[in-house]
Amino acid sequence: MDNRENLSDLDRIALKKGPLSPQEAARFKRLSQLQGQMSSMLIERFKRNIQAFSEFIPDIADTFRNYRPSRTLDFFCTENGIPNLMFPQNGNEILYKTDNPLELCKEQIDDVLSKQRYVGTGYSKEYDQFGQIHFRYLSHAVAGVKAAMEGEGLCTARELKSCPNCVVVGIGLGYPVGLLCERMEIANLVLIEPDPDLFFASLHAFDWASLLQYMKENHYGINFLIGQTAQQLSEDLSGFYERHGRFLSGQCICFVHYANQEIRDLVSTLLKDYYRIHSAMGFFDDHLFGISHACWAVTHHRRFLRADAAPEEWFRRIPLFVVGNGPSLDRDIPFLRRCQDKALIMACGTALDTLYHAGICPDFYACTERTPQIAETIDAIKDKDFLRRITLIAGDVVHPQTQKRFTRSAIFGKPDEPFFWMARAAFPGARKIRAINVMNPIVGNLGVSAAMSLGFYRVCLFGLDNGKPVRADHMHSKYSTLYSSSGISDKGGNYDLSSGITLPGNFGGEVQSNYIFRLANRHMELVMRLAHEYCPSLYITNSSDGALMEGAKPVKSNDLMEEFLQMDDIDKESALSYLQDCLCLSLEIPEGELNLACLKKEFSRVCDSLIEKIRTYAKKERTAFVQHLESLSEEIAKLNANPLTRGLGYTLEGTSQSMFMMALNALYHVHDETKAVELASRVLDDYVFLLEDAKRLYAFLPDYVMGDHLKHLNGHLGFDHPGFPAPAVPQKRRLIKSGFSDPEEKFVRRYS
């Protein structure tokens, strides 16, 4: 959704026509006196539009029926009778700097449609080392779509005359909206106008009533976002896609109709946040693992953080160091050694290994991963007394093998996972579990989110680089034996920086990053922004020599030394005991009741309903198929809207949206409409197979712990289907190479 080059398209097109001559300017002034002659038409159109909005979108009618603009709006027209707008308070500035606004808008729309090509968001075939049906069926769909796309070239909106999702920023007097709908079928139209005065003016100039009727008759979607701030806009836009299908955000035409500073700021925020709508959606197998892992935590009396107990002031005033394992951590080790008794320390992921070898004892180990291999990285530390001092901080999806490695735990509920809602719906006690937001996509997000959730006033960030300074030759601290000796690579996968994405550096310059780290950085910023709103006295410093984070002041660790050396040592044991005894709880729920809370019969019913809709669908048009995908998405969204069934919706949503996104790619990357629809239908055939497998696997809950779940698969990944036999489960792989032995037998605390 990068449209920077179109920000001033309207003015650019107008300028090509040449500046207004003095004679033309004088003529415009004379014609503006004819406003009275056209006032009756403007008034009648306004009445018809308000009546139409009363029927279709009553909130807009209620807002603008008696609206009073904040500035004077003077309508005028030339001999062609097309209303234009003048702003007397802005030196008689004219909205459309031409004598024919409609012709100017036509040129802009023609320009946009000829240049906009459907690129969209897609997937690549992923290696599955754990045995997950999501990857079996999605990879099969990806392979089919990519094979069909070979030699096709990119399709333009003008060629296909169809658009699944169109976002217009700055709608002016509404003319570009009507022109877009004349030129192509638009399944979903999102109209963003930050200036309510202009939208009020459009109610007089443009025939919204006819457009609304047209959209209704064709079952097209239209969504108005008027007068929102940039932050409100991001939230409302996300809500639109949650209701109608996140897959729509992956294939979109977006253009800016008119440009001013407010529009530019708005677009900047949209560009920063738009990709988050369809990122990190989760998937079916992951959710089954998460449900089972959370159930294990409950039945084994692990401690959950409670939402009904606010931390006391003395606890909140303890400084907290959140430590990631980025390459810049090496520079901060001397500070952390000297000041390790002055603050509580949270080691995020493999930073635990780094701090162990650097002689720094953390108080918390933050873990987000649900994979069993994480236990291997913990077991690599030979000194078990070192581990016994540490409290596990995690989301409820963390693997039982990881939970077993720690005596004390403080587990958050994860509200973007099914168990959180299943438990709340079935067990009143579960409503006391403290939720944590945006603890993904990397473990550093959990560290920052946990710090904000626990209410610490003074938080210092180290090694949370979210990328790599250009001069660095590694992705993790050199103190970490896991990446230097154990065989774990920090070059590929999430650490691959070949995408070319860069972020502003915390201390200037740029940082090499990628999609995952950019998302992680943005999530940290959002969490800190919200925390600052609730707690103005919160002070966060970032000593990481990585990506700049809004909300954290860049301060090098050497410049923190004087502040912390003047502090008294803290009583860590008292703080950690207080956390366990006063801020945490255990749930007493028998496994049989947890089984019932999974709503297995309802899950099967939902899958059967989706399968039936797919098998009975027969239309062959591109835009109609988009609406078909929307109807499937909306059925899942209805589950999400109800707290009693939200867990079921979350279980299905991520995988469903991923499959629908591949179907959308098929529809808009193949020129021939018949072939495109056939290809999209084959993607849904894969989705049906997935749903059939999902029903059978869901029945095993809550006994579907990752790794142990293979006992249910009988050596095959899912089940056989006509022409599509189940492949063998991938061979289990160790994370740490065989024979690795950490040379550090015993932890030695170091202060220098």
Residue, then its C-alpha position, 0 to 999 in steps of 0.5 A: m500500500d505504498n502510494r507516496e508517488n501519488l500524493s500530489d497527483l491531482d495537483r500535478i495533473a492540474l499543473k500539466k494543464g498550465p496555471l490559471s491565466p488572469q482572465e480565467a481567474a477573473r472569470f472564476k470570480r464572476l462565476s462564483q456569484l452564480q452560487g445562488q442560482m445553483s443553491s436549490m440543486l445543492i439543497e435538494r441533493f443534500k436532502r436526498n443524500i441524507q435520506a439515503f444515509s438514513e436508510f443505509i448508514p444512519d450514523i452518518a445521517d445523524t452526524f451531518r443532518n445539522y452539521r455546521p462547518s468549521r469554515t466557510l465553504d463557497f460553492f461555484c460552478t462554470e458553464n458546465g454546471i459541475p460544482n466546485l468549492m472555494f475556501p474564502q478563509n484560505g485566500n479564496e483557495i479553490l479545491y479543483k484548480t480547473d474549470n471542469p472538476l469532473e474532467l480533472c478527476k477522470e484524468q486522475i482515475d485513468d492514471v491510477l487504474s493504468k498504473q496500479r498493478y496487483v502485487g499483493t501479499g502472498y506466501s512461499k512454501e515453508y518447511d514444516q519440521f513439526g507436523q502441521i496440517h496448516f503448512r501441508y495445505l497452504s504449501h499445496a495451494v501456494a505451489g498451484v497458484k505460483a505455477a499458474m502465475e508463471g508467464e502471466g505478468l502483473c495484472t492492472a485494475r484497468e485490465l481486469k475491471s475488478c477490484p477486491n478492495c479499494v481504499v481512497v484517501g481524501i474523497g474531496l467532493g466525491y467525484p473520484v468515487g463515482l468514476l471508480c465505480e463506473r470503470m470497474e466492479i469494486a467488492n469493497l470500497v473504503l473511503i477515508e476523509p479526514d476533513p468532515d467539512l469536505f465530506f459535508a460539502s460532498l453531500h451537496a455536490f455528489d449523488w451519494a444516494s445513487l451510489l449507496q443504492y448501487m452498492k446495495e443492489n450488487h452486495y458490495g461493501i462500502n465503509f466511510l472513515i470520516g474525521q478520524t485521527a491517524q491512530q483512530l483510522s488505523e484501528d477502524l480500518s483494522g476493525f473493517y478487515e476483521r469483520h469482512g476478512r483480513f485477506l482483503s488487505g493483501q490485495c488492494i488499490c489505494f490512492v490519494h485524491y488530494a494532498n495537504q499536510e493532514i493527508r500526508d501525515l495520515v498516509s504516513t501512519l497508514l503505511k506504517d501500520y497497514y501491513r499489521i492487519h494481515s501479519a502474524m495471524g496465527f494458524f490452526d495447528d499452533h492454536l491447538f498446541g496453545i490450547s493444550h499447553a495452557c490446559w497443561a499449565v492449569t492442571h499442573h497448577r502453574r501460577f498465572l498473573r492476576a488481573d484483579a490485583a494491582p502491583e503496589e507502589w514499592f514494587r512498581r518503583i523497582p527499576l527493570f532491565v529488559v534484555g534482548n540478545g541483539p548484537s549491541l548487547d555486548r556493549d552493555i555487558p559492563f553496565l549490566r554486570r556492575c548494576q545487576d543488583k540495582a534492578l530486576i532483570m528480564a532475559c528475553g529468550t536466548a539472552l538467558d544464555t548470554l547473561y549466564h556466560a557474562g556473569i549476570c543473573p537475571d530474575f525473569y526468563a521471558c519465553t513466547e515459543r510453544t515449540p519443545q526445542i526451547a527446552e533444549t536451549i535451557d538444558a544447555i545451561k549446566d548450572k541448575d541452581f542458576l535456573r532455580r532462581i529465575t521466574l518464568i514470564a510467558g504467555d499461556v501457550v508456552h510448551p510444558q517442557t519449558q514450564k517444567r524447567f522453572t520452579r516459579s512462573a508468572i503466566f499471562g493470558k493471551p487474548d489473541e489465542p483461543f484458550f483465553w476466551m474458552a476459559r473465560a466463557a466456561f470458568p469464572g475464575a479464569r476471568k481473573i487472569r491478566a491479559i497481555n497484548v502484542m507479545n509477538p512476533i519476537v520474544g523481545n515483544l513479550g519483554v516490553s509488553a510484560a514490563m508495561s503490564l506489570g506497571f514498572y515506572r523505570v524501564c531500561l532496554f538493552g539488546l532489543d535491536n530489531g535488526k543489525p547495525v550495518r557494521a555488525d557481522h552477527m545477529h546476537s551477542k558474542y557471549s552466547t554459546l548457543y549461536s557460536s558453538s551449538g550449531i544454531s544459526d542466526k543467518g537464515g529464517n527470521y534473521d535473514l536481512s536480505s529483504g532490504i528493509t531498513l529502520p532509523g537507528n536508535f543513535g542515528g544512521e540506519v539499521q538493517s532489518n526485515y519484515i519480522f523485526r520491523l513488525a516487532n519494533r512497531h509493536m513495541e512502539l504501540v505498547m509503550r505509547l499506550a503505557h505512557e498514556y496511562c502512566p505519564s510518569l513512566y520513563i523508558t530508556n533504550s540503550s540498544d544500538g539497533a532500531l529507534m523506538e518511539g516512546a523510549k529515550p535513546v541513552k547509552s548505558n555508560d550514561l546510565m552508570e552514575e544514576f544506577l550506582q547511586m541506588d541501593d541494592i534491591d531485595k530481589e527475593s522479596a520482590l519475586s515472592y511478592l509477585q508469586d504470592c500476591l500478583c499470581l494465582s492458580l486455577e483449580i479446573p479438572e481436565g474433564e471440564l477443560n475438555l468440555a470447554c473446547l466445544k468440540k461439537e460446535f467446532s465440527r458444526v462450524c467446519d461443516s457449515l463452511i464446507e457446505k457453503i464452498r461445495t454449493y457455490a457455483k458462480k464463475e465471476r471474479t468479483a462474485f468469488v471475492q464476495h464468496l470469500e467474504s461470506l466465509s470470513e464473515e461466518i468466522a467473524k460472527l464467532n469472534a464477535n461472541p465471547l462464548t464462541r470467540g475461541l472457536g473463531y480464533t482457532l480457524e481465522g488465521t489459517s482460513q485467512s491465509m488460504f483465502m489470501m492465496a485464493l485472492n492471489a489466484l483471482y488477481h494474478v491470472h488474466d483470464e477470468t475463467k481460469a482465475v476462478e477455477l484456480a481460486s476454486r482449487v485453493l478452496d478444495d485444499y481448504v475443504f480438505l484442511l477443514e475435514d482434517a481439522k475436525r478430526l484433530y480438534a477432537f483430541l483436545p486438550d491432549y495435543v501438546m506439540g511434539d507429543h501430538l505426533k502420536h495421533l497422526n499415525g506417521h502421516l500429516g493429516f489424512d488421505h483425500p481423493g487424489f491427495p494422500a497424506p504425506a509422511v510426518p517430517q522427521k523430528r529435528r534437534l535444535i542443538k547439535s548432538g554432542f554440544s556441551d557448554p564449557e561453563e559448568k557453574f555460574v559465576r557472578r561478575y561485577s567487572 
